[in-house]
């Protein structure tokens, strides 16, 4: 019995030494691995991109912190192995905490604009949805072409200044490929019956002064001309007045023969009035107008004859008249 107890004690001692030897070898292997990892982390700390790659690799595995390395027994759910000694060759008591990662080694350093996990927001300028592209100026719609007008107002009505009692003629010229309708306006109001290209006021009064326009319609398009202003000067009562007579040089004699310019010697203007005034005015043959001044109030009439180089005088022309108030 005494030898049997000793044999059992020897066997247990041998098993204990064998277990300690195996544990020592395992701890030495684990220590060597951690030293290699520590030196690798220290050498890559000089390269920020290497650290970023290590951090991204950790994030890709689930975005969790680094897990201490465990023995094969830990993967089977058994008791954790003894903690790694802080110095090669040293041993620690079983049950101590697992070794910690050296400071600055397996952290996840980040650089501006570089995501540290799949859920991190993208850097500025990166499309938020994979496969999409940013909008460009090419997406802007180009302006629609301006349609060609069906017509144009080539010559609009012109502004005029006249004396009260004179006649006025407004006209418009249109360049159109289509049939056009015209309507004249006075101070923005329609002039009834004024629908031609020419609008005439035979005798103006002060009430005719104002703005005149024409509206042209063709091919379902409308165009308003610029404004033409009519100024009417009132007549002034005076004791004296004047009258201007104009004519066209005759080119034939009464017999039908040709009358050259050199054959005309003078023109004679016969003047009569309601006050029984009479006068004759001689005008040179190269003139075609003459003004009679200092006419008294009343009705004045004028007629013209032509005198050739042989002093032969033609018959009287049509009589023209003017009233001086």
C-alpha positions in Angstrom: 0.0 0.0 0.0 2.9 2.3 0.8 4.5 1.6 -2.6 1.2 2.0 -4.3 0.6 5.4 -2.9 4.2 6.5 -3.9 3.7 5.2 -7.4 0.5 7.2 -7.7 2.2 10.3 -6.4 5.1 9.8 -8.9 2.6 9.4 -11.7 0.7 12.5 -10.7 4.0 14.5 -10.4 5.0 13.3 -13.9 1.7 14.3 -15.3 1.9 17.7 -13.6 5.4 18.3 -15.1 4.3 17.2 -18.5 1.3 19.6 -18.3 3.5 22.4 -17.2 6.0 21.7 -20.0 3.2 21.8 -22.6 1.8 24.9 -21.1 5.2 26.6 -21.1 5.7 25.7 -24.8 2.2 27.0 -25.7 2.9 30.2 -23.8 6.2 30.7 -25.5 4.6 30.2 -29.0 1.9 32.6 -28.1 4.4 35.2 -26.8 6.4 34.9 -30.0 3.3 35.5 -32.1 2.3 38.6 -30.1 5.8 40.0 -30.4 5.6 39.6 -34.1 2.3 41.4 -34.3 3.6 44.1 -32.0 6.7 44.8 -34.1 4.5 44.7 -37.3 2.2 47.3 -35.8 5.1 49.5 -34.7 6.7 49.4 -38.1 3.5 50.2 -39.9 2.7 53.2 -37.6 5.0 55.3 -39.8 2.7 54.7 -42.8 -0.9 56.2 -42.2 -2.2 54.3 -45.2 -1.1 51.0 -43.7 -2.8 51.8 -40.5 -5.9 52.7 -42.4 -5.8 49.5 -44.3 -5.6 47.6 -41.0 -8.4 49.6 -39.5 -10.6 49.0 -42.6 -9.9 45.2 -42.4 -11.1 45.3 -38.8 -14.2 47.2 -39.8 -14.9 44.9 -42.6 -15.1 42.0 -40.2 -18.1 43.6 -38.5 -16.9 47.0 -37.3 -16.0 45.6 -33.8 -12.9 46.2 -31.7 -9.9 43.8 -31.9 -10.4 40.6 -30.0 -7.4 39.1 -28.1 -6.0 35.9 -29.5 -7.2 32.8 -27.7 -5.8 29.2 -27.4 -7.4 26.4 -29.3 -9.1 25.3 -26.1 -11.1 28.6 -26.0 -12.7 27.9 -29.4 -14.2 24.7 -28.0 -15.8 26.6 -25.1 -13.3 25.3 -22.5 -11.5 27.3 -19.8 -9.3 30.1 -21.2 -5.6 29.6 -21.4 -3.2 31.4 -19.0 -2.6 35.0 -19.8 0.3 36.1 -22.0 3.3 37.1 -19.9 4.4 40.8 -20.3 8.1 39.7 -20.8 9.3 36.7 -22.9 10.0 33.7 -20.6 7.7 34.9 -17.8 4.6 33.0 -16.8 1.5 34.2 -15.2 -1.0 32.5 -13.0 -4.0 30.8 -14.7 -7.2 33.0 -14.7 -5.6 36.3 -15.4 -7.0 38.6 -18.0 -6.3 38.1 -21.7 -3.4 40.1 -23.1 -4.3 43.6 -24.3 -3.4 45.0 -27.7 -0.3 47.2 -27.5 -1.1 50.9 -27.4 -1.6 52.4 -30.9 -1.3 49.1 -32.7 -4.7 47.7 -33.7 -6.7 51.0 -33.4 -8.6 52.2 -36.4 -7.0 55.5 -37.4 -9.0 57.5 -39.9 -8.1 60.1 -42.5 -10.3 63.0 -43.6 -12.7 61.7 -46.2 -11.9 58.0 -45.7 -14.8 55.9 -44.2 -13.9 53.6 -41.3 -16.9 51.3 -41.7 -19.5 50.4 -44.3 -22.1 52.5 -42.5 -19.9 55.6 -42.5 -21.0 58.5 -44.6 -19.2 59.0 -47.9 -16.8 61.9 -48.5 -18.0 65.1 -50.2 -18.6 64.8 -53.9 -19.2 61.0 -53.8 -22.6 59.8 -55.1 -24.8 58.7 -52.1 -26.3 55.8 -54.2 -24.0 53.3 -55.9 -24.3 53.5 -59.7 -25.6 57.0 -59.8 -23.9 59.9 -61.5 -24.0 63.6 -60.5 -26.1 65.9 -62.6 -24.3 68.0 -65.2 -25.2 71.1 -67.2 -26.1 68.9 -70.1 -29.4 68.2 -68.4 -30.5 71.8 -68.8 -33.1 72.1 -71.5 -32.0 74.3 -74.5 -34.3 77.3 -75.3 -37.0 76.7 -77.8 -36.5 78.4 -81.2 -38.3 81.7 -81.7 -41.0 81.3 -84.4 -40.5 83.3 -87.6 -43.1 86.1 -87.9 -45.6 85.8 -90.7 -45.2 89.5 -91.6 -43.4 92.7 -90.7 -44.3 96.4 -90.8 -41.9 97.7 -93.3 -42.8 101.4 -93.0 -44.9 102.5 -90.0 -47.1 105.7 -90.0 -45.0 108.8 -89.5 -45.6 111.7 -87.0 -46.8 115.0 -88.6 -47.3 118.7 -87.8 -50.0 120.6 -89.6 -52.0 123.8 -89.3 -55.6 123.6 -88.5 -57.6 123.1 -91.7 -54.9 121.2 -93.6 -55.3 117.7 -94.8 -53.3 114.8 -93.3 -52.4 111.4 -94.8 -51.2 108.4 -92.7 -50.0 105.2 -94.5 -48.4 101.9 -93.6 -46.3 99.5 -95.7 -46.5 95.8 -94.8 -44.2 92.9 -95.9 -46.3 89.8 -95.6 -46.6 86.4 -97.3 -50.3 86.2 -96.2 -53.4 88.2 -96.6 -53.3 90.9 -93.9 -56.1 92.9 -92.2 -55.6 96.4 -91.0 -57.2 98.5 -88.3 -56.3 102.1 -87.4 -56.5 103.4 -83.8 -56.7 107.0 -82.5 -55.5 107.4 -78.8 -56.0 103.6 -78.3 -59.6 103.6 -79.7 -60.7 101.9 -82.9 -61.4 104.3 -85.8 -64.6 103.0 -87.4 -64.2 102.2 -91.0 -60.4 102.9 -91.1 -59.2 99.5 -92.4 -57.0 100.4 -95.3 -53.3 100.9 -95.7 -53.9 104.7 -96.1 -55.9 106.8 -93.7 -56.7 110.4 -94.7 -58.1 113.3 -92.7 -59.4 115.8 -95.3 -59.6 118.8 -93.0 -58.0 118.8 -89.6 -59.3 120.4 -86.5 -57.7 120.7 -83.0 -59.6 117.5 -82.0 -57.6 115.4 -84.5 -54.4 116.0 -82.6 -53.2 112.9 -80.8 -51.6 109.4 -81.3 -52.3 107.2 -84.2 -51.4 103.5 -84.6 -52.3 100.7 -86.9 -52.8 97.0 -86.0 -51.9 94.4 -88.6 -53.3 90.8 -88.4 -52.1 87.9 -90.6 -51.8 84.1 -90.1 -53.2 84.3 -86.6 -50.5 86.8 -85.6 -51.0 90.5 -84.6 -48.5 93.3 -84.6 -49.0 96.9 -83.5 -47.1 99.7 -85.2 -45.2 102.4 -83.3 -47.2 105.5 -82.4 -47.4 108.4 -84.9 -48.2 111.7 -83.3 -50.3 114.4 -85.0 -49.8 118.0 -83.9 -52.4 120.5 -85.1 -51.5 124.2 -84.8 -54.6 126.5 -84.4 -55.3 129.2 -86.9 -54.5 132.7 -85.8 -56.7 135.7 -86.7 -54.8 138.4 -88.4 -55.3 141.4 -90.6 -52.8 140.1 -93.1 -51.8 136.7 -94.5 -50.0 135.0 -97.3 -50.6 132.4 -100.0 -48.2 130.2 -101.8 -49.0 129.0 -105.3 -47.2 126.0 -106.9 -47.5 124.5 -110.4 -45.9 122.0 -112.8 -43.9 123.2 -115.8 -45.9 122.6 -119.0 -44.3 120.5 -121.6 -46.8 121.0 -124.5 -48.4 123.9 -126.2 -52.1 124.2 -126.6 -51.8 123.0 -130.2 -50.0 119.8 -129.0 -46.6 120.9 -130.1 -43.6 120.3 -127.7 -42.8 123.2 -125.4 -39.2 123.2 -124.3 -37.9 124.8 -121.1 -36.0 127.4 -123.1 -39.2 128.5 -124.8 -40.8 129.6 -121.5 -40.1 133.3 -120.8 -42.3 134.0 -117.7 -45.4 132.9 -115.8 -48.2 135.4 -114.9 -50.3 135.0 -111.8 -53.7 136.8 -111.8 -55.0 137.6 -108.3 -58.5 138.7 -107.3 -60.2 139.0 -104.0 -63.7 139.4 -102.4 -62.8 143.0 -101.8 -62.4 143.5 -105.5 -58.7 143.7 -105.3 -56.8 142.7 -108.5 -53.1 142.1 -109.1 -50.8 140.4 -111.7 -47.4 138.9 -110.7 -44.6 138.1 -113.2 -42.6 135.0 -112.2 -39.4 133.9 -114.0 -39.7 130.9 -116.3 -37.3 128.7 -114.2 -39.6 128.9 -111.1 -42.5 126.6 -110.2 -43.8 128.4 -107.0 -44.6 131.9 -105.8 -45.8 133.4 -102.5 -48.1 136.3 -102.2 -47.6 138.3 -99.0 -49.7 140.8 -97.1 -53.1 139.6 -98.1 -56.0 141.2 -96.3 -58.7 139.2 -94.7 -61.3 137.7 -97.1 -61.4 135.3 -100.0 -58.5 135.4 -102.5 -58.4 133.6 -105.9 -55.4 132.9 -108.2 -54.9 131.7 -111.8 -51.7 131.1 -113.8 -50.7 131.6 -117.5 -47.5 130.7 -119.4 -45.7 133.2 -121.7 -43.3 131.9 -124.3 -40.3 133.6 -125.9 -42.5 135.2 -128.6 -44.7 136.8 -125.8 -47.6 134.5 -126.6 -49.7 133.8 -123.5 -51.6 130.6 -122.8 -55.1 130.4 -121.4 -55.7 130.6 -117.6 -55.1 127.6 -115.5 -57.6 126.2 -112.9 -58.4 128.7 -110.2 -57.1 128.1 -106.7 -58.3 130.1 -103.7 -57.5 130.8 -100.0 -59.5 132.5 -97.3 -57.7 134.9 -94.9 -59.5 135.4 -91.6 
